[in-house]
Amino acid sequence: MSRGTRGFLQKARLLCSSNLTLKCARSGLQRACLTQQSRGVKVLGSEIREGNVVERKGRMMEVLKTQHTQQGRGGATIQVELRDVQSGLKSTERFRTSEAIEKVFCEEKTYTFLYIEGDNVFLMEPSTFEQVEVSKSMFGNGAAYLTDGMSVSGQMADGRLLSVAVPQRVTCKVVEAEASYKGQTANPTYKKVVLDNGLQISAPNFIDAEDMIVVDTTDNSYLTRAKA
């Protein structure tokens, strides 16, 4: 075999080896990307927000509430109320603010509320008119605020609807209100009122029956009188 032929074969082997290494590297990168896409991304405990979906012990959990606390030398922690998106069961966990938490990538969707039948809620995807059936329990206490044609938000991952929620601020009509007494308006005193959805909440003393008010659906709290 001539020197030129041997040189050519050596270059060919090196090229094949390089291509194989590059393919392996690309394959590994693709697998890593797919894994990251399917699992989400690591974030700090301090970055967790209400409405996020996180993965804990192989299960996807929706974050319902968060509360930051300081524990002296133990450092800052965050207490979170979670809902298992599959079973609906709620639990409470405590994370360190510096702890790495796996946040699931979710697609934000908007649906139109149609009606409730038994324990199920029927929604419609506006762009396709496709109807979606979900458990009423997915809305939690927010189910009481559902009204015809209301736009509700949803989060999807892996083609599955993980969570749904009514708007945080909604306008409700007061149908019953305790009597107001003179002399109480000087101070921010509150009284019980009943909304048109049947919920009883606390509202300022100056609110009367037939008034329209804005309510925070996350905790059923009065926000302000609705503008006419």
C-alpha positions, 0 to 999 in steps of 0.5 A, a space after each residue: 500500500 502506497 504512502 498516499 493511500 495510507 494517508 488517505 485511509 487515516 484521514 477517512 478514519 479520523 473523519 468517520 470517528 469525528 462524525 460519530 462523536 458529533 452524532 453521539 453528542 447531538 443525540 445526547 443533546 437532543 435527549 437532554 433537551 427532550 428531558 428538560 422539555 418534558 420535566 420543565 426547569 429548575 427554579 429556586 423556591 423563592 421564585 415559586 408563584 401561585 398558579 405554577 405547576 411543580 413536580 414533586 415525587 413524580 407527581 404534578 402539583 399546582 401551587 395554590 398559596 405561598 407564604 414566605 417566612 423567616 426562621 432565624 438561623 435556619 434561613 428563609 423558607 416558603 410554605 406552599 399549599 399544593 393540589 395534586 392535579 390528578 387526584 385533587 388532593 391538597 397538601 402543604 409543604 415547606 421549601 427553602 428559598 434556595 432549594 431547587 424546585 422543578 417547575 413544569 412548562 405549561 401552555 396557557 389556554 383560555 376557555 369559555 364557561 358553558 355550564 355545570 352538570 353534576 360535579 362536572 364543568 363544561 368549557 369551550 375552546 374559543 378558536 376550535 369550539 371544542 368542548 372540554 369537560 373537567 371536574 368541578 373540584 379543579 376550580 376549588 372555591 372559585 367554582 361559585 363565581 362561574 357565570 355564563 360566557 365567563 373566560 377562564 384560564 387553563 394550564 396544559 402540559 403533555 396535552 393534558 389540562 392540569 389546572 383551571 381558574 376563574 379571573 382573580 377579580 370579578 364583579 358581583 351583586 349584593 342581594 342581602 346586607 346587614 343594616 347599616 348604623 349611623 356613626 359606623 361610617 367614620 371607621 372602616 367597619 365591616 358587615 356580612 353581605 350575601 352575593 348573587 352567587 350565594 356566598 357570604 363575605 365581609 364588606 364595608 358598612 356603606 355597602 347595601 343590597 343591590 350594590 355591585 362590588 368587586 371581589 377577589 376570588 382567591 380569598 372571597 375578599 371585598 376589593 372595591 365598589 364596582 364602577 357604574 
